[in-house]
C-alpha cells in the first residue's frame, strides 16, 4: 500500500508515525515548505517530493491531506483525478468552492474518502451515541455542547499569531477549527434544519478571526441544541450534556468519563476510560483508514458526510454575519 502525505505539520507528523506503527512502510511526503522538523529522523526512509504532480505520478493508493484548510479541496481534486483514494483532515474546506466538483469525481471513480473527525473514535462519545440510540434517556429534547481552550496554549512551540487559526486566508476561526462539535452533534442527534449564530473576535488575542461563537441549532427531530466555542478559556474544557424526557447524559472529554441518569432507576451510572490516550484516537483513525482502503470497512465520515458538516459550519458563519436564522437542508 502506497500512501502520500501532503503537509507535514503537527498532525501530518502524527499520522506518519502512526502509519509506521501500523506497519505501513511505503510512505511518501509532499512538502511545499522545507521547514526543519523537531525529529530529524522522522523522514528516514521516506521519499520527499517538492512537486505534487510528480508525487501523484509515482502512483499512490491514497493521499492523506493535512496541509492548510484553504488548500484541501484543490489538492484533493488533483489527487482524485489521478485515481487516488482520499483522507482529508477536518475541516473539509473553508468555503463551498469546488466541493461539489470533488464529490462528483469521488463518486464517479468509486474512490474511498475518509475525513479526519478523530473524535468519532473517542470511547466516551461512542458510549454516548449508544446510550442515545438504545433509548436509555428516552426521547432527546436538548443538547448543550461547549468547547474552549486558550489559543496560545494549543501549540506552545508555535507563535499563535502566525498559525492557521489566526488568519482568515488560512481558514482559521473557532467555527472551522472546532468543527468536531458540529460533526458529532449531527452524528449523535441527527440532521439539522435551522442554525442561528453569534460569533466575533472579542478578546485581546492578536488574531483576525472569530475567537468565540454561540450557535443555536434546531434538529429535524425537534431537538434544540446549543454549541459554545472559544479560543479564550485558560483551563481547557470540552463537554456535552444531552437531555432526554427520561434522563440525562453528561460527557467530559478531559475527565474521560460519561455518566447518565435514568428516571426509571432514579440513579446515575458511569463509564470511565482513563487508560485511553489521546494518540489512541489517531491510531484508531489510521487503522480505520487502512481497513477502508482494503474495502473491509465503510468510512465513518466520508466526503458526503463531511460536506454536510461544512455546510452547517458555513451556515453558522453566514448567520453570524447577517444576524439571521439560516434554513439549511443537510
N, C-alpha and C positions, 0 to 999 in steps of 0.2 A: 504494500500500500504506500503510494507516494503522496505526501502532504506538503503543501506550500503554505508557509505563514507569511501573511502580509502585515507588516508592522511589528516592531519588537520593543514596545513599551512594557510597562509592568505586567499587563495581562498577557501580552504576547510571550514574554519570557516565562510566565507561569505555565501557559499552555505547552510551550516547548519542553519544559521539564516534565510535565505530566504525561505528555505523549511518550517521551522516553521511558518513563516509569512503567507505562503500559505496554512497552515492547515495540513501539513504532520506531524504526531506525532510519527509514528513507525520508528525511525531513529536509526541506529547503526553506530559505528565508528570502523575502524580497524586502530590501530596505532602501528608502529614498534618502534617509539621513544616516550618516555614519557616526552616530554618537557612541562614545565609549560605554561599555557595559560594566556594571559592578562586578559581575562574574566573568572574568576574562576567558574562562574555559567553556562558557556556555555554547559557543559556536563551534566547538571542536567536533569535526566530522559532519558539519552542516554546510551545504553548498549555499553560498550567499549570492544573490542576484541584485543588480542595481537597475535592471530594466525589466518591467513587468511582462512585456510581450515575450522576451527571451525566457523568462521563468515559466510562462504558460506553455510555450512551445516545447519545453522539456518534457511535457506530458504528465500532468498532475491528476491524481484521482480526486483530490479535494483541496480546496483553498480555504484557509482559516483567515478571516478578515478582521483584524483588530487594530487598524490604523484609525485616525480621527474620524468621528461620526460623519462629517461632511463629505468624506471620500468613500464611504461604504458602498453606495449604490453603483458608482462608476466602476469601481474595481470588481464588484460582484457581477455586473453585466459583462465586463471583459472576460472574466473567468468562466461565466456560464456559456458565453459564445464559443469558448474552446472546449465545452463539454465537461467542465469541472463541477463536481458537487460542491456545496457551499456550507460553511459555518460562518455566520456573521455575528460579531459581538453586538450586544444591545447598546443603544437603541438602533433600530434598523437604519434610520437616517434622521436628518434634521428637518426634512421637508418631504412633500409628496412627489417631488420631481423625479421622474423616471422609475418610480416604484412599480407602476402597472406594467411598464416595459419589462422589468426584471421578472415580475410574476408570470408574464406571458412566456418568456424564454424558458424559465424553470419548468413550467407546466408542459410546454411543447416538447421539451427534450427529456422529460421524466427524470429530472435531476433531484437528488436528495438535497433538502435545505433544512438547516437547523440554525436557530438564532439563540444567542447566549444569555438566556434568562436563568442564570445558575441557581436562583432561589427556588426554582421548581424542584431542586434536589435537596432542599433543607428538610430534615425529618420532621421538624415542627410544623412547617407549612403543609407538608404531605399529610400529617396526622389531622390537622385542622380540616383539610379538604375531605378526608374520610369521615370525620365526625359530622360534617355538614351533609355529605351525600347519604350517610346512613340515618339521618334524621334524629340524631341524639339531642338536638335542641329545638326540634320542631321546625316550623316554617321560619326562615330567616327574614327579619324585618329591617335590620340595620347593620351596618358595618362601619367601624371607626378605625382608621389607619393613621399612623404617624411615623415619620422617619426624619432624623436630623443628625448632623454632625458638623462640627466646626471645620470649614473648608481647609484652612491652613494645616490642620492635623491629618487630612486624608493621606497625603503623600509627603511625609516630613522631609524627605531629601529633595523635594522639588519646590520651587518658588510658585505658590498657588497663583500668583498674578500672571505667570507665564503659561500656566496649564490650560488644557482644553476647556475646563469648567468656567474659566473667567471670560471667555470670548464668544460672541455671537457667531463669528465666522467659523468657529470650530464646533459649533453645536452645543455650547455649554448652557448652563442654567439648570435649576433643580428639577424642572418638569421632565426634561430629557435625561438628565444624569440619574435621577431616582425613579426612572420609568418602571423599575421592577414592581413597584406598588400598583401601578395601573395594570400591569400584566397579571399579577396574582389575584387582585380583586375580581378581574374578569374571569379568571380560571376557577376560583372558588365559588363565586356568586352567580356569574352568568353575564350575558350581553348587556351593554349599557345603551340606554335610549337618549338620555339628556345629560349634558355636563355644563356646569357653571363654575367659574374660577376667578379668584383674585390672586394676582401674582405681581411681584415688583422687586426692585433692589432697594432694600430699606436699611441695611446695616452699614457699618463703616468699612466693610471689606472693599478692597481695591479691585473690583470686577465690573464688567458692563452687563452682566446677565442677571436674571432674577435670582434672589437668594432666599425667597420664601414664596410658597404657594399654598392656597387653601382651595381645594377642589371639592365640589358637591356633585354627586352622581345619583342619577335615577336609573335603576336597572329595569330591564324588560319585565322581570317577575314582580316588580313593585317595591323591591328593597331600595332603601335610601342609604347612601354612603357618604362619608367624608374622608378626604385624604389630605393630611398636612405634610408638607415637605419643607426642609430648610437647610441652609449651609451654616447655621449660626449656633446651634446648641453645643455648649462646651463639653457636655457629657453625651457621648453617642447614644442614640435611642432609636429603636425600631420595634414597634408593637402593632398588634391588631386585636380588636375586640369585635366579635360577631354576636349579635343579639337575636335570639330566636324567641318565639312565643312559648317555648317550653324549656328555655335555658340559655346559657351564655358560654362562649368560648373565648379564652384570652391566650394570645401567643406573645412571647417576648424573645426576640432574636438573641439578645445578649445574655439573657439568663438561660437560654436553651431549654425552654420549658413551655409546655402547653397545659392549661388547666381548663376544665369545663364543669359547669354547674348544670345538673339535671333536676327539673322540678319534681319529677316522679320519685327521685331518690332523696331530694332535699339535701344534697351534699355535693362537694367538689371532688373531682378526680384529677390526677396529674399524670403527665407523661414528660420525662426528662431525657435528654440526650447529650449529657455533658461531655461524653468521650468523643463526640463528633467534632472534628476540627474544621476550620474554615476551608482549608485546601481539599478536604474530603468532598466538598460540593463540586469543586472544579475537576477533581479526579473522576467523580461520578459523571459529570457532564461530558468529559472527553471519552470515557468508557461508553457512554450512550451514543456519542457521535460515531465512534468506531462501529458499534453494533448497527447503527442506521446505515452507514456506508456499506456494510456487509448485507444489508436488507434483512437483518434479523429483528430489528425493532422499528417502530414508526416514530418519527420525531415528536417529542413532547411539545415543542414550539417550532412549527415550520414557518416558512416565509409568509404564508397567508395569515396565520395567527399573529405573527409579529407585525404585519402591516396593519391589522386591525387595532393593535395596541398603539402603533404610531399614529393612526387616525384619531384615537382617543386623546393622545398627548397633544397633538396639533390642535384639536378642538378646544382643549383646555387653554392653550396659549392664545387661541383666537378669542375665546370668551374673555380672558383677562384683558385683551387689547380693546375689545368692543364693549365690555361690560354687559354682554347679552348672554342668554342661555343658548347653547348650541344644541340643535336637534341632530343627532347622528344615528346612522344606521350601520351598526357593526356586524 
